[in-house]
Amino acid sequence: MTVVDINRLLGPLPYDEVASRDPAGLVGELDRLRIDSACVVHTHAVYGDPRDGNESLTAVEETDGVRLRPVPVLIPGPLGTAEWQGSGGLVRLCPGEHRWSLTGGYALALAAALARTRTTVLLGWETVTAAEIDQLASALPTLRIILTGTGYRSLRELAELMDRHGELYVDTSTLTGHLQVEWFAGRYGARRVLFGTGAPVTDDAGPRFQLDTLALPDSETALIAGGNALRLLGEAEDP
């Protein structure tokens, strides 16, 4: 079973000392938890200027693009990170941290470019509202969005959104309630649930242990562990 953490940070945190402050430390954490690879956003791109953080990921891609998969942070508009020139892969949007509207004109233009190029979006639940997610997914139904950090108290809103929009996915970083992952897999299919930790901001050992104890068929657990991530990254075929 291949394990891919879809939601991980690399770099120093402004309020804590963490092992994942550099690539070697993060790889050590992955080894400790038996995680094969991680999709990583640089902390400078979240807590500082995304252009600096994204540039820091260039060296990571050149030296260790297998264990650590770089994920750029994008900002729309003339004061943003420039027009999207990529194709496929994964990006992160941080409207709350960088103070821009998810449903504004610039954001919708960027999202349309991401949808056209089959680029998947990581979007933190705490940075937007359910109404904004609904509006974005309705405007661009082919845009693939992975919602992270959803948590227990958001389940009613999250379930309604996932019922309405087939290209919404969820990571497991905060799906820690009893049989919560199993419920999502049963209702929406295991293909819409992805292993993610949100580490080091949120715990990584809990979601990794949960992965080994899911009450699901091995084939579905394998999809959640890494199969879905590899498919969305364009490295595996649809099951």
Long-range contacts (C-beta under 8 A, 24 or more apart in sequence): 1-218, 1-221, 1-222, 1-225, 1-226, 2-36, 2-222, 2-225, 2-226, 2-227, 2-230, 3-34, 3-35, 3-36, 3-37, 3-195, 3-208, 3-211, 3-225, 3-226, 4-35, 4-36, 4-37, 4-38, 4-39, 4-69, 4-195, 4-225, 4-226, 4-229, 4-230, 5-30, 5-35, 5-37, 5-38, 5-39, 5-195, 5-196, 5-197, 5-199, 5-204, 6-39, 6-90, 6-122, 6-146, 6-171, 6-194, 6-195, 6-196, 6-229, 7-39, 7-122, 7-146, 7-148, 7-171, 7-173, 7-196, 7-197, 7-198, 8-38, 8-39, 8-40, 8-41, 8-196, 8-197, 8-198, 8-199, 9-40, 9-41, 9-42, 9-43, 9-46, 9-198, 9-199, 9-200, 9-201, 10-40, 10-41, 10-42, 10-43, 10-57, 10-60, 10-68, 11-42, 11-43, 11-44, 11-53, 11-56, 12-43, 13-43, 13-47, 13-200, 13-201, 14-43, 14-47, 16-200, 18-200, 19-200, 20-199, 20-200, 23-60, 23-63, 23-64, 23-68, 26-68, 27-64, 27-67, 27-68, 29-199, 29-204, 30-67, 33-204, 33-205, 33-208, 34-208, 35-204, 35-208, 36-67, 36-226, 37-66, 37-67, 37-68, 37-69, 38-67, 38-68, 38-69, 39-69, 39-71, 39-90, 39-122, 39-229, 39-233, 40-68, 40-69, 40-70, 40-71, 41-71, 41-72, 41-73, 41-92, 41-122, 42-73, 45-72, 45-73, 45-92, 46-73, 46-92, 46-94, 46-97, 47-97, 50-74, 50-75, 50-81, 50-94, 50-98, 51-81, 54-81, 69-233, 71-122, 73-98, 74-110, 75-100, 76-100, 76-104, 76-106, 76-107, 76-109, 76-110, 77-104, 77-106, 77-107, 78-106, 80-106, 80-110, 83-113, 84-110, 84-113, 84-114, 84-117, 84-119, 86-117, 86-119, 87-117, 87-118, 87-119, 88-117, 88-118, 88-119, 88-233, 88-234, 89-119, 89-120, 89-233, 89-234, 90-119, 90-120, 90-121, 90-122, 90-232, 90-233, 91-119, 91-120, 91-121, 91-122, 92-121, 92-122, 92-123, 93-121, 93-122, 93-123, 94-124, 94-127, 95-127, 95-128, 96-124, 96-126, 96-127, 96-128, 97-127, 101-132, 102-128, 102-132, 102-133, 102-135, 102-136, 103-132, 103-135, 103-136, 103-139, 107-136, 108-136, 108-139, 108-140, 111-136, 111-139, 111-140, 111-143, 112-140, 114-143, 115-140, 115-142, 115-143, 115-144, 118-144, 118-234, 119-144, 120-144, 120-145, 120-146, 120-232, 120-233, 121-145, 121-146, 122-146, 122-148, 123-147, 123-148, 124-148, 124-149, 125-149, 125-150, 125-151, 125-154, 125-158, 130-154, 130-157, 130-158, 130-160, 130-161, 133-161, 133-168, 134-161, 134-164, 134-165, 137-161, 137-164, 137-165, 137-167, 137-168, 138-164, 138-165, 141-165, 141-166, 141-167, 142-167, 143-167, 144-169, 144-232, 145-169, 146-170, 146-171, 146-194, 146-196, 146-232, 147-171, 148-173, 148-196, 148-198, 149-173, 149-174, 149-198, 149-202, 150-174, 150-175, 152-176, 152-177, 152-180, 155-180, 159-187, 162-187, 162-188, 162-192, 168-192, 169-193, 169-194, 169-228, 169-232, 170-194, 171-195, 171-196, 171-198, 172-196, 172-197, 172-207, 172-210, 172-211, 172-224, 173-197, 173-198, 173-202, 173-207, 174-198, 174-202, 175-207, 176-206, 176-207, 176-210, 179-215, 181-210, 181-214, 181-216, 181-224, 182-214, 182-215, 182-216, 185-216, 185-220, 185-224, 190-216, 190-220, 190-221, 190-223, 190-224, 190-228, 191-223, 191-228, 191-231, 191-239, 192-228, 193-223, 193-224, 193-228, 194-224, 194-228, 194-229, 194-232, 195-224, 195-225, 195-226, 195-229
